[in-house]
């Protein structure tokens, strides 16, 4: 391969990028997903931004070896069918064939979190490792697992839903229908909920002033900013959130013992403010704490480009 295209199909945007064999994005193009609408219309826009990205890179489609797609939901890599993606309202959509017929190129597909994890493995924070896990702390908690250089997705392509392992039995309700999931305690949404609850219990907290007395303005940054300002409630929220996340991370490491566990998403931008205390908790709780070899816990480095790069490189991965 010389060049390939990676497409990150999201609920808000469709992004296509031309990627070289080293996993570097040369040029990108994007458009709004504009949900809800028919899958055929979305596929047509995916093909359109692919051609735009290729043109922006000064190439033609003849220069492109294949196209890779990362998209939400359960993606059957054998058939190229998106079996279910609730945010897109896709049910048994044969997206691979739709794109292949339009672009005239082989198309490889996987779940978007898997693609992002593979991007970090190929060109980001997990580069050079053999086994890696990536989690994304966003609206939910996404997960991707790389074992011996290959994406692990289970017998029905629905594996690596790390955010839906239960952390607290009969705990907070999760969007998946269970109660107590890691996602309900460690996502950005969960952090916002924890912050609001703490503010309601502590009317003297500086956080009220920071959000102009409006709970609707609370974000995933609020508690961290309050902590840095010396607010005790902010400190307590960050400590509680970090402990929940550390418990989930410890469970993941106990299961997979990966070389690297990288953390992405908006909350990860706190960097060492989050990661240093997280590592300290994990080091005390992980089952392998007496081993000479320990999982490296690091911040993901590729940001939104991880999904594009990982999708583009799917065709280079032996399945």
Secondary structure, DSSP 8 states (H G I E B T S, - for coil): --EEEEEEE-SSEEEEEEEETTS-EEEEEEEE--SS--HHHHHHHHHHHHHHHHHHTT--GGGEEEEEEEESSEEETTTTEEEEETTTTEEEE-HHHHHHHHH-S-EEEEEHHHHHHHHHHHHSTTTT-SSEEEEEESSSEEEEEEETTEE---TTS----GGGSBSSTT-SB-TTS-BSBTHHHHSHHHHHHHHHHHHHH-TT-HHHHHTTT-GGG--TTHHHHHHHTT-HHHHHHHHHHHHHHHHHHHHHHHHH--SEEEEESGGGGGTHHHHHHHHHHHHHHSTTTTSS---EEEE-SSTTHHHHHHHHGGGGS--
